[in-house]
Amino acid sequence: MIQYSLIVPVYKVEKYIRRCVDSILAQTCEDFELILVDDGSPDQSGRICDAYAGRDERIRVIHKENGGVSSARNAGLDAACGKYIVFIDSDDAVSSDYLSCMDVSEADLVVAGVRNITPDGKTRPGLSYPDEFVKVRTGDVSERMLGDKALNFIYSKRYRADLIRNADLRFAEGISLGEDTLFVAQYLCLCESVQYVSECPYDYYQYEGTTLSSFDGDYVSKLMQSNAGIAQALDARFPGISESTAWKKRIWSVFHYSIFYILRQWNVGTFRKYSTIRHIFAMPEYQGFCPLMDRYMPEESGLWRRLFRYRSALALLIVWKLVQMKTKWKGHDR
């Protein structure tokens, strides 16, 4: 049996796919198959994948109609022959010991760290963990993975193919946000052990001027839907996890991040911003967290906490505009 099946969904990445594949082919551990899933990419990505497959017999290319990243990963899972499954995003890269550092334990799930690569090519700290073997007996592990954000990403992890296959576990193609976290949560519920490794062999590339392209007026509602599925999955194995501080902090972070994204970066008109923030403020989940604002938003000033608790979209937008004008005037004074 092949040791590793590496699954890479490919869509409109002709600028980056060579870097990704070259980093995989440079692995010190050579016992792997690379499954490149061309998800109906309209650029040259598919042809580039075919060229690599013609030069290395470990590479297989699947061409399919566009169905989204979950559909592409599922196609890779259906084709995988390895003992272990590893996911890599096609616009990222891995170090040459990416697979070797995953081979330190027979744990059901191996979690490694992530490095951030800035647009100017500099390496910045991402996520890192101390070496530790953890038995999955109670909800402590899921709370920990919520707190240290290990639950949030599909890459830089090693999964057992037999657990996935026996549970018929697949990515949810009906949701467009949080599907990767849902997969990790459902997989965690199948595990008896988790191995954290201190290495950070995964390079997550950040790009100049990128915005949250999937953000729209229903973004928060979609995330709440996927989070409900994640909570349901975790509660089935770890009863009460959705009432934990770690889970509530995760939910609040969605509101916190989304509102500030709307204010700072969302390139739409003021009325669209107003109506979207108003919709968020009216959500029952948001209103339930308002009394706990100080606990889940401690890094923000008292002004923003009061505005968030007051739940007036108009007041929030006015104050935000005034703060921006004040900042601009200070800049001119210098």
N, C-alpha and C positions, 0 to 999 in steps of 0.2 A: 504494500500500500504506500502511496505517496504520503509524505509526512504533512505537507502543507498545501492547501488550496488558497491561492491569493486571488481575491475577487476585486476587480477594478471597474466600476461603471464609467462609461465614456460618453460624453456629450459636449460638443463644441469646445474642445480643449486642444486644438491643433497646436497652440502656442506652448503648451505645458506637458503634453503626454509623453514626449521623448524623455524629458527630465525624470518623470515618474517611472517609466519603464526601465530606463538605464539604471536608476538607483536600485530597482528590484533585481535586475540581472547581475548586479555587483554583490549580491549576498554571499557571505561566507558560508552559509548553509545553502547547499545547492539542491536539496531534496524537496522540490516544490513544483507545482504547476501554476502558471499564471493565466487566469481567465479574464480576458478583456471583453467587456460587454458593450458593444457599440449600440447605444440606445437611439438608433435612427438619427445619428448626428449629421447635420446638413453640411458640415465643413469637411476637411480632409482627415479628420480623426480616424475614421474607419480604415482608410487606405494606409495610414501610418501604422495602425495596429496590424493589418495584414502583412505589411512589409517586415515587421518584427517577427511575426509568426513564421514567415518564410525563412528566417535566419536561425530560429531557436525552437527546437521541437517541444520545449516545455511550455510554449505559449499556445493557447487556443483562443480564437476570436469568435464571439457570438454576435451576429448581426440581427437586430430585431427592430420592429417598428417602435417609434418613440412611445414610451409608456411611463416615463418618470424614473427617478432613481430607485424607488422601492421595487418597481418591476424589473429593473436591470439587475439589482442585487439578487432578487429571487431567481432570475434566470441563471445567475452564477451559482447559486446554491443548488439548483437542479442539476447542474453540470459537474459540480465538484466531486472529486474522487479522493481527496486527501483525508487524513486522520483529523487534521485541525483546519479550521477556517480562519482566515485573516482578511480584513477589509482595508483597502487603501483608496483614498480619493485621487482622481486622476490629475488634479492640479497641485498635488502635494508630492512629497518625496520621503524616502526613508534612508537611514544610515545602513552601512553594509552589514551591521550586526543586528538588524531589526528582527530577523527570525531567530537568531542564536540566543538573544536575550529572552525570548519567549520560551525557550527550551529548558528553563531552570527548574521546572516543577511539573508534577502530574496533576496539578489543580485543574478543576473544571473550567475555571476562568482565570486568565492571566491578564493583568492590567499594567501597562507600562506608561511612561510619561510622554509629554509632548513638548516640543520646542516651537516657538513662534519665530517665523522669518519675516522681517519687516520688508516693505517695498524697496528699501535701499540695500537689501541683502544682509542686514545685521541679524544676529541671533539674539532673541530675547527670551527670558524665562516664560514658560507656559505653565504646564501642570507637571508636578513631580511628586513622587511618593517614596517613602522608605521601604526597603525590602521587608516584606512581612507575609507570612502564610496565615490565612484566616479561615476558620471553620464556619460554615454557614449554618447556624443553629437557631438564631433568633433574628428579630428585625434590626439588631445592631448593625449588621453588615449593610443592609439597604440604607439605613440612616446615614451611615458613614459614606457610602457612595453618593448619596444625595448631597451631603455636606462638602465632600472633596471634589465634586463635579465629575467623578469617574463614570457616573451613570449617563452623562450627557453626550458622549461621543462613541461612535461605532468603531473607529479606527484605533490603532495602538492597543489592541486586545487580541487574545487568542481564544477561540471557541472550539469546543469539541463537536465534530461533525455528527457523531452518533447521537448526542443529546438533541441536537437540532432536528435530525432526521426522525428520531423516535417520537418526538413531540410534534412533528409536522409544523415546526416553527417557521414562519415566514414574515417578511416585512408587510405591514398593512398598506396596501395600495390605495385604499380609500381615503387616507388622510395625507395631507401635504406638508404638515409641520409636526415635528416631534416623533416621526416614525422611527428614527434611529434609537432614540431614548426608549421608546416603547419596546423595541426589539431587545435591547440590553436588559430592560426590566423583566421581560418575559423569560429571557434566558437565565437571568440570575435566579429566578424562581425554580429553575431546574438544577441548580448547582448545590454541591455540598462543600465546596472549598473555593477560595479565591487567593491567588498569589499576586501580590503587588511586587513590582521590580523597580529599582531605583533608576535604571537607565531611561533616557529620553530619546528613543531612536526614531521618533516620527517628527518630520518637519512640516508644520502647518504654515502654509504661505499666506501672508496677508497682502492685499493688492491695493495700489494707490487709487483713491477715489471710489472705492467700492461702497455700495450702500446695501441695505437689506432689501434685495430685489423682490422678495416674496411678501413684503409688507403691504397690506391694504387695509381697508376699513374693517375687515373681518379677521384680521391677524390674531388679535387676542382671543376672540371667540374660538378660532380654530385651535389655538394652543390650549385653551381650556378643555376643548373636546379631547385632544390627545392626552392631556394630563389626567383627565377622568379615566381614560383607558389604562394609563400607567398606574394610577392609584388602585384601580380595580385589580390589576395583575399583581401588584405588590401585596395588597391586603389579603389576597387569596392564600399567599404563602406566609406572610408576616402580618397577622391581624392587627389593626390599629395603626399601621404605618402612616396612613393618610391623616391621622390626627397628631402626628409628631411635629416637633418644632422644625426639624429639617425639611419636612414636606411643605409645611406652611410657608417657610422661608422661600422655597422654590416657587410656590405659587405667587407670593408677593413680588418676587424678582421679575416675573413676567409683566406685571402691572408697572412696576418701577421702570424697567428698561423701556417698555413700549411707550410710555408717556413721554419720557425724555427723548426718545428717538423721534417722536412726532414733533416735539418742540425744536429739536436741534437740527435734524437731518431730513425729515420727510419733505420732499419737494412737491408740495401741493399747496393749494390756496388756503387762506385763513379759515374760510367757512368749513372746508373739508376737515381741517385740523380740529376745529371747534366741535363739529358733529361727532367725530370719532372719539375725542376725549370725553365728550358728554355720554356717549354710548358706554365707554369703559366705566365711568363713574356710576352709571346706573346698574351695572352688573351686580347680582346678588353676592357673588364671590368677593367683589371689590368692597362692597359695603360691609361684609363680614370681617374684613381685615382692617377697616378704618380704626376701630378701637385699639388695635395692636400696632399702630403705625410706628410708634417710637421703638418698638422691639425689632421690627423688620426693616426699618429705614434709618438706622442710627447715624449713617455717614452723611446724611443730608442735614442742612441747617433747619432750625426751627421754623423759618419762614416757609420753606417748601413743605415741611410736614404739615403745617397748618393749612396750606393751600390744598394739599392732597386730601386732608381730612374734611375740609370745607366742601369739596366736591362741586365747585363751580368752574366749568370749563372756561367761561368768559373771564372770570377773575384770574385764573391761571395764565391764560394767554396774555392778558393785559400786563400782569406783573412780569412775565417772561420778556415781553417787548421792552418794558421799562428797564429791566436789568441789562438787556442787550444794548440799549441806547446809552446807559450809564457806562458800560464797559467800553463802548466805542468812543465816548467823549473823553474818558480817561486816557485812552490811547492817543487821541489827538493832542491832549495836554502835554504828553511827554515829548 
